[in-house]
Amino acid sequence: MKSKTILMLFCFFGFTVFSAVEITVPGTIVSDDQYFTVKDIWPEFPYDRTIAFIGKSGLTYTSEELAKTLYGLMKPYDIKYELEFVSKDIKILYSQYMFKEEQSGIDIKKDILEKMQKNYPEYVFSEHVITRPAVEKVISYEINSYGLLKDLLNVTFTAKMPDGKKTIGTLSVTVEKNVKVLVVLQDIKKNQQIKADLTCESTVNVLKYEFNMITKEDLENFAYTTLRDLKAGEPINNAFVKKIPDLKAGQTVEIVVDYGTVMVRATGRLMKDASYGEVVQIRNTDTGVLLEGLLAPGAKVLINMNGGD
């Protein structure tokens, strides 16, 4: 709980009373030099009055002790002020003597990573973590937002620093989601067919890539050709290959309509390139009617009209 000490020095010039200046004293004060002064507490104070010399171990005051000290130093000045202490004990440190073990608070890198690992349990987090600005310990913090950009996890946060000030920062860490995928065993030129024996499985960080993976089953069931050169060891990205169709648009196919007890056959033409096993559209060459069915080996389009599978 915050302790609050109100000290007022009234100065009357005629009938004028100056309003009180509110001064918040943080739990930890970091000085840029070895002299703890009033300006370290109140930077706007017009006089740089020294309070104490700061050694390697720093200084510690209770709120009551510091209030009395300030009262004695500021009594000669015509100032009305109000002190508010964030904590009961105040630690004074010289910035050059600040060691990690002397800093109290939360290890923000460790704490945020623990939270993110719960959100992404399937990911492996790198040990190399960057915060901007560089932050190690904080009094408190809250996460504003987070998200992935390929294999980089970015977190924005608002933190209360040991000196009581608030800062907005970011934390970045690389992450991995290692999955077995198909990669090519050798360089493959553009427009060359990829066959299963030219590939093997390899574990890669799929977050580095934005693609739908081609599987060995895909290569066994369909024929693919490359849309660009592929390097040995490169994962097979669905965006870099295309299926080689079993039949091309305009080719003649046999239409087989199953009515259960009756099979009706007709001739049609494919509307688009297609592979066996795909649902295709064909146009009956006799009637001009557009139909839809399953493309089967033997250049047949099967249409089931009996309600069965």
Secondary structure, 3 states (H helix, E strand, C coil): CCEEECCCCCCEECCEECCCEEEEECCEEEECCCEEEHHHHCCCCCCCCEEEECCCCCEEEEHHHHHHHHHHHHCCCCCCEEEEECCCEEEEEEHHHCCHHHCCCEEHHHHHHHHHHHHCCCCEEEEEEEEECCCCEECEEEEEEEEEECCEEEEEEEEECCCCCEEEEEEEEEEECEEEEEEECCCECCCCEECHHHEEEEEEEHHHCCCCECCHHHHHHCEEEECCCECCCCECEHHHEEEECCECCCCEEEEEEECCCCEEEEEEEECCCECCCCEEEEEECCCCCEEEEEEECCCEEEEECCCCC
